Amino acid sequence: MHSKLGEFIRAHRERLRPEELGLPGGGRRRTPGLRREELAQLCAVSPTWLTWLEQGRPVAASARTLAKIAAVLRLTAAERAYLFQLADRLDPDAESALPDAEEGFDAIVGAIKTPAYMLNRQWDAIAWNRPARELFVGWLNVKQSVLPRPNLLRFMFLEPQARSLTVDWASRADRLVAEFRADCGKHADQPPIRDLVDELAAASTDFRRLWNMQNVVNREGGERHFLHPQKGALRYEQVTLHPAVRRDIKLVVLLPK
């Protein structure tokens, strides 16, 4: 992984013309593009450290330094994300770098004929269709313009209707908290997720107990059972997908069984 990171940085350094950064170009350059010493100076790191990084040696690159490298090399959002992935670091500006594609989400879920909704990283519902609104009484039976956005965990742990709607609530709540911990990962200590966890832990002893258990499971599909106040017993197969342009978003579809 270190070698791939170094190769990536070097390739982008060599394709960047010094004039683009206000540096004098021309002259005798053994390699095209920006010199290693110039990149090091612009990123406030030592040339030796940058040399070792490009050579694939096991040197540590902080998120702050990677952000400087990405800015100097003028990486696109996709290139920046790849840089942080190679370095196994969390990009502090990852959220602001994501494309704003939420305007099309309503149309996506609206075209689905079965209950469907979309969640962001903190599990706020950002889009849902009419079947989902009819199914999730106490959660999604509100206008989509309502703020704060209806949150799945707030519904499960703070809304009494969730316990009657969700068959085997205790087992489902246990799994949801473990899935949420796995899903938010390194973001758990950052707002707004940290604020949400603190809020739920203070308001719900069940959530606090489950969160403190430190259980982690992958978010998977499977059967979901509900006892609807008007429609009675309902059974679905749940499928979860991620839009290619927004990996922080989850599309959840419930297929009737």
N, C-alpha and C positions, 0 to 999 in steps of 0.2 A: 504493500500500500504506500509506503514511503517513496518508493521509486516512481510510482504512478503520479504521486503528488508533485514530485520534483520535475518530472517530464512535462507535466501539464503547465506548471509555472514557467519553465524555461521556454516552451513553445510559444506561450502568449507574450513573454518578454521579448522574444526575438522577432515577433511580428508587429511590435509596436514601434513606430518611428519616433525618435527623440523629439523631433519638431512638434509632435502632437502634445508634448508635455512642456513645451517652452524651453527645451534644451537645444544646444547647438548641434546640428546634424553634420553630415559630411565627414571629411577627414578619413583617416585610415582606421577601419573597424574590422577586426578579425571575423566577427559574426554580425549578421544583420540585426537591426532593431536596437533595443535598449541594452546598454551594458549592464552586467550584473552589479557593478559598483553603483551605477546610477539608480537602479531599482532599490538597492539596499539603502542608499541615502534618502530617497523619497519615502521609503517605508520606515525610516528610523531604526534600522537593524544593521548589524555589522556585515560587511561583505563575506567574512568567513562563515558566519551563520547561514547566510543565504546560499553560499556555495555548498555547504553540507546538505542543506535542504534540497537543492536541485540535484545533488548527487545521490539522494535517496538514503542518506544516513539517518539514524533514528533520533532526530532532534525534535523537540516539542515546539509546536506552533500554536500560540494562543489565538483565541477567537478575535481578539483585538488586532493582532498582527495580520491575521488572514483577511480581516476586513480592509486593512490598509492596502494589502497586496491587491485585493480585488478592485479597490477604487483606483489605484495607480494604473493597473493593467486594463482598466475600463472594461471589466467583464460584464457580460449581459447577466440578467437574472438567472438564466439557466446555467451559465458558466460559473457564476458565483455559488449557486447551490451545489454544483458538482465539486468545486474547490473545497467547500466545507465538508462534503460527504467523504472525499478522499482523505481529508485530515481527521475525520471522525470528530468533528467539533460542531456545536450548535451555533448557528448564525444568529447573532443578537438582533439582526434586522430582518429576519426571515419573513415575518408577517408583513412588513411594509413592502417587501420585494414581490409578494404574491400578486398576480394579476387580479383586478377587480372584475370577477366574472359572475357576481351574484345576480345581476339583472336577468340572466338567462335561466336561473335555477327554477323560478316559478313555472316557466314554460315546460321544463323537463318533467317536473313532478306532476304538472297538470295534465300531461299527455299519458300518464300511467293510470290505468283503470282500477287498480287495487290500491290499498293504503300505502302511501309513500311519503317520505319526508327526508329532509337534509339536515345534518348536524354540523356545526363548526367544531373546533378543537375543544372548546369547553362544554360541548354538547347542548348549546342553544339551538333550537329549531329555527332555521333561517328560511325554510320553504316547506310547504306541505300541501297536499291536495285535499279535495273534498272527502274522499273515503277515509283518509287519515283523521280529518277533523271530526267525522262522524264516529269513528272508532274510539279515539282517545279523548273521552269526555273528562274534563277537568285539566286537560293539558293543551290540546291543539284546537279545541272548539272556541277559538278566539280569532280576531282579525289579525292578518299577517303584519299589519303596521303597528301592533301593540308593542310597547317597550316597558320594561326590559323584555327581551325575547323569551318565549317559554322554554325553560330548561328541563331536560329529561330527568336529571338527578333531583332538581327541586320538586318536580312532579312526584317522583317515586318516594321521596322521603318526607316531604312536607305537605302533600296533598292527600287527604283521607280517601278520596275516590280511587287513588292508585291501588290501594290495598284490596278494594273490592273488585276492581276491573282486572287486575293481574292475578291469574291463577297461580297458586304457590308463590305468593309475594316474597316470602323470606328467602327462598332459594334464588329467585330471579334478582332480588336486590343484592344478594351476596355476589352473584356473578357480575352484575353491572358495575359494582364498585371495583372489582378486580380488573374488569375490562377497561374501565376509565383510567385506572392507574397505569396500565400498560399503554393505553392510547396517548395519554398526555406526556408520559416519559419525563424527559429533561425539563419540560415546561411546567412541571408540577409546582416548582418553587417560584414561578414568575406570575405576575398579574396578567390576565384576570383569573387564571385558574387557581392560584393561591388564595385569592379573595373568596372564590366560590367554595373551595374546600373549607376554609375557616368559617364561612357562614353556615355551611351544612353541618360541620362538626359541632358548632355552638347550638344549633337548632334541633338536631336529631341525634339522640343517643345511639340509634341503630347505625346511622352513617358513621359516626365517630368510632364505634366499635369495629365496623368492617374496614374502615380506612386504616386504622391502627394495626390491623392484622397483616398488612403489607402483602396481601395476596395479589398475584398477577396472572391473568389468562388472556389469550388472544381473543379478539372480537370475532366470533364465528356465527354462522347461521344456525338454523335448526328450528324446531317447532316452537311456536309461541301460542299460548292458550289464554283466552280472555273470557270473562263473564260480563257481557255488556248489559247495562240496565234495561235496554229495550230489545236488543237482538238475541240475548241469551248467550249460550256457549258458542264461542268462535275459535277456530283453529287455523293457524297460518304457518307457512314456511318462510322464515326470514332470510333475506339475502342482503348483504352489505357490499357496496361498491364505492370506489373513489374516482372522482373526475380526474382526468390526466393533468389538467392545468392547476388543480387545487388539491394536493394530497392531504391537506388539513381538513377537507370536507368529506363527509360520508353520506352517501345516498342509501337509505334503508327502504327496502321494498318488502311488503308482506303479501305472499301469494296464498290465496285461499286453498285449503286442503279438504 
